[in-house]
Amino acid sequence: MKHYLMSLLLLTASAFAFAQKNDQIYDFTVKTIDGAPFSLKALKGKKVMIVNVASKCGLTPQYKQLQELYEEYGGENFVILGFPANNFGSQEPGSNAEIKTFCTANYGVTFPMMEKISVKGNDIAPLYEWLTKKALNGVTDAEVAWNFQKFLIDESGRLVKVIPPKTAPKSVEILEWLNDYMAKTFITANHDTLNYRELLPIGNNTKQQSQKYPLVLFMHGAGERGSDNVAQLTHGSRMYTNPVNREKYPAVVLFPQCPAHYFWSLEKRPEGKLDASIFPSDYQISGILQAVKELVDHYIQSGNVDPDRIYVMGISMGGMATFDLACRFPDTFAAAIPICGGIHPERLKSTVGKVKFRIYHGDKDDVVPAENSRKAYMALKQYGASVEYIEFVGFGHNSWDQAFNQPDFFSWLFAQKKDK
């Protein structure tokens, strides 16, 4: 009995390890429609749509929208993989060569087409076994129902959504997924890694566009530190994906994530209350903040953003970083919105005539005292800077909720521009 229980535990542990090991598509190698091996590792960092296709199906015209989607979004951020399959009504009877000729001649397909496979049954291809079994993908059981079922994979190689066959490739659901924040990684000059999220204007691939957009850098608070490249979106991210804001104020938006052992501007979190005593009058830039500045420079150098409309904002720890970045790089940022932050007031002299400020704080903040923002405001006024200060009466530390809901929050920000 003891031996049996031990064997059962080992078997369970092995099954769990297998499921964990295969929670990404990158373990698979498939073949292209021309027979060449194709490792899915090549798709790291991209959103992927995997779709089983057929040439003689009532849904075959979906090829047209698939190709349109690929032309509009395909590139460094997104790819479609088409897998011909004859599992439903014998609607894909042709050879790989015949299928390639058909979809090229009739629909001008340029997205990657793979070799013909089986997507269900005893001969199911390993990739589709993973896609359709929760025990392997860790997300859901999703047997392929018919031709043109779409599996959506995120930038980390994980299954995130299954779209029914009849849902059009350019449906609202799919377009919203494509236009959401992309998980990215930036490598600095010192070969350090910075996780961040990128949001682009709707329908724009920055490699293909010529229009220049404002860039917004959002610095999160201490509670969102880590390495998951998700937590930094907790506060503030959805106001940029709001359809009205996104249409009226198109911009490139960056949400970097601070590792758990850093504190943005400082190498580690100070002890005690985060009042004015923790802010030095002069100190070396932290490694993580240097990485953030390199990230911003990378986007400026790409030529896709307007260098006269670079904005920085942040909350709590990120509010302190917002002040710090504006003071260190006043020639870069046109406007700064520090929320419940702080800075040594003398450092603000460098921003006069270069950076416009709007400062927010709650007067009942028991984590980062409002006196920090009051002193910053008074110093900026004394130096003759362009500054506004809004203090929320009766509100504590999470005053960012009130700030984000100000009716002119976006209109003020996007009206700012570097003075020539």
C-alpha positions, -999 to 999 in steps of 0.1 A, spaced: 0 0 0 28 24 9 46 16 -24 13 22 -43 8 56 -26 44 66 -34 39 56 -70 7 76 -72 23 107 -58 52 104 -83 28 100 -111 8 130 -100 39 151 -97 51 140 -131 18 149 -147 19 183 -130 54 190 -141 45 180 -177 16 204 -177 37 232 -163 66 225 -187 42 228 -217 22 259 -208 38 277 -238 37 269 -275 75 275 -278 82 238 -272 68 228 -305 83 225 -340 60 222 -370 65 222 -407 57 249 -432 35 242 -462 68 237 -482 80 211 -457 106 231 -439 108 228 -401 95 258 -382 103 262 -345 76 282 -326 104 297 -305 107 322 -334 74 336 -322 85 347 -288 73 382 -280 45 381 -306 8 377 -303 -2 346 -324 -34 335 -340 -35 298 -349 -63 288 -372 -73 255 -390 -82 264 -426 -100 246 -454 -104 253 -491 -139 240 -497 -158 252 -467 -186 278 -463 -162 297 -441 -133 297 -466 -139 334 -475 -125 341 -440 -91 339 -457 -98 374 -470 -102 389 -435 -73 368 -422 -50 383 -448 -63 418 -442 -57 414 -405 -21 402 -412 -15 432 -435 -27 456 -409 -12 441 -378 14 416 -389 51 422 -382 71 423 -351 40 422 -328 16 397 -344 15 367 -367 -11 343 -381 -4 306 -386 -27 287 -409 -30 249 -406 -49 232 -434 -69 202 -420 -93 178 -436 -111 168 -404 -145 184 -412 -166 172 -442 -134 164 -462 -133 201 -471 -95 202 -474 -87 172 -497 -58 188 -516 -21 184 -513 1 210 -496 11 223 -530 -25 225 -542 -35 243 -510 -7 268 -513 -17 276 -549 -54 280 -539 -50 304 -510 -23 324 -529 -43 327 -561 -77 333 -546 -69 354 -515 -33 366 -519 -23 349 -486 11 360 -473 8 349 -437 27 317 -428 9 286 -440 19 253 -424 17 217 -437 -16 199 -437 -23 182 -403 -51 166 -383 -66 188 -356 -87 161 -338 -91 124 -333 -65 97 -328 -40 113 -352 -43 148 -338 -11 168 -342 9 174 -310 4 212 -312 -34 208 -315 -34 183 -287 -18 210 -265 -42 237 -278 -73 216 -270 -65 201 -236 -65 220 -204 -42 194 -188 -15 205 -212 -22 242 -219 -33 250 -183 -62 272 -195 -91 254 -211 -104 223 -229 -114 234 -264 -120 207 -290 -119 221 -325 -156 224 -336 -151 231 -373 -128 248 -398 -115 283 -390 -115 280 -352 -90 305 -338 -67 301 -309 -52 333 -296 -17 331 -280 -2 360 -260 34 373 -262 45 349 -235 34 319 -256 3 311 -235 -32 304 -247 -55 332 -237 -87 328 -258 -105 305 -282 -126 321 -309 -155 300 -325 -152 292 -363 -180 315 -374 -166 346 -356 -150 368 -383 -112 374 -380 -118 411 -378 -145 409 -351 -145 434 -323 -133 407 -299 -102 399 -319 -94 436 -327 -97 445 -290 -72 417 -282 -48 429 -309 -50 465 -298 -44 459 -261 -11 463 -242 18 443 -256 42 426 -232 77 436 -241 113 434 -228 140 460 -233 177 453 -231 198 482 -220 233 492 -230 246 473 -200 226 443 -210 202 447 -182 165 437 -187 135 459 -183 100 445 -186 74 469 -199 40 471 -216 34 490 -248 1 504 -261 0 517 -297 -26 538 -314 -54 517 -328 -46 501 -361 -11 514 -362 21 494 -365 49 518 -357 71 501 -382 47 509 -410 33 543 -400 47 578 -408 26 598 -383 43 608 -351 24 604 -318 29 617 -282 46 593 -258 33 588 -223 55 571 -197 36 558 -167 55 550 -135 36 526 -112 37 525 -74 55 502 -50 27 476 -48 31 468 -84 68 459 -84 78 424 -96 87 405 -127 54 393 -140 51 422 -165 14 425 -156 10 441 -122 21 475 -134 -11 478 -153 -32 477 -121 -37 515 -119 -41 539 -148 -38 516 -177 -75 513 -186 -79 551 -191 -57 548 -221 -76 518 -236 -110 536 -231 -123 538 -266 -132 575 -264 -98 585 -250 -80 563 -274 -97 579 -304 -94 614 -292 -59 612 -278 -39 586 -298 -5 580 -282 23 555 -276 19 545 -239 47 527 -220 42 510 -186 76 498 -174 78 475 -143 102 481 -114 118 449 -100 108 440 -65 142 450 -49 143 485 -64 123 516 -56 125 535 -89 145 566 -80 163 549 -50 181 517 -49 158 504 -22 127 515 -2 136 540 26 126 531 61 97 549 78 74 575 64 81 587 29 83 624 39 107 651 26 136 638 47 141 609 23 149 630 -8 185 639 -12 194 672 -29 218 654 -53 224 617 -60 233 593 -88 205 580 -110 194 545 -100 201 516 -124 164 509 -130 156 546 -137 185 547 -161 170 517 -179 137 536 -182 154 566 -197 171 544 -222 137 529 -231 123 564 -237 153 573 -258 148 541 -279 113 552 -288 124 587 -296 151 575 -318 127 552 -337 112 583 -353 76 572 -345 69 595 -316 69 633 -314 99 644 -294 81 676 -284 53 657 -267 70 633 -243 50 630 -210 58 613 -177 34 606 -149 33 583 -119 17 574 -86 33 572 -51 68 556 -57 62 564 -93 52 600 -84 86 604 -69 102 589 -100 82 613 -121 97 643 -103 131 627 -105 130 621 -142 117 656 -149 146 671 -129 172 649 -145 160 652 -181 141 685 -184 149 687 -221 131 654 -227 98 658 -210 72 684 -220 49 677 -190 49 658 -158 20 646 -136 33 634 -102 6 620 -80 13 616 -42 50 619 -49 78 640 -36 112 656 -44 139 677 -28 125 712 -38 159 726 -48 162 701 -76 132 715 -94 151 746 -106 164 726 -135 128 722 -149 119 758 -151 109 769 -185 111 733 -198 86 711 -180 50 719 -172 37 703 -140 3 693 -127 6 679 -92 -20 659 -73 -22 647 -37 -48 637 -11 -46 658 21 -52 627 43 -24 607 28 -8 587 56 18 570 34 33 598 14 25 631 32 8 658 11 34 682 25 58 667 -1 36 680 -30 29 713 -13 66 720 -9 73 710 -46 45 733 -57 57 763 -37 92 758 -49 81 757 -85 60 788 -81 89 806 -65 112 796 -94 86 809 -119 77 775 -134 44 765 -151 27 745 -124 -8 736 -110 -15 718 -77 -47 700 -70 -53 687 -35 -82 664 -27 -98 671 6 -106 641 27 -88 616 4 -59 594 15 -31 577 -4 -50 564 -34 -57 599 -47 -48 588 -82 -84 575 -85 -96 611 -81 -69 625 -103 -77 601 -132 -113 611 -130 -107 648 -134 -126 659 -166 -96 677 -180 -69 651 -171 -63 641 -207 -70 674 -224 -45 692 -201 -18 665 -207 -21 663 -244 -22 701 -249 14 703 -235 42 707 -260 79 717 -258 83 754 -262 105 763 -292 
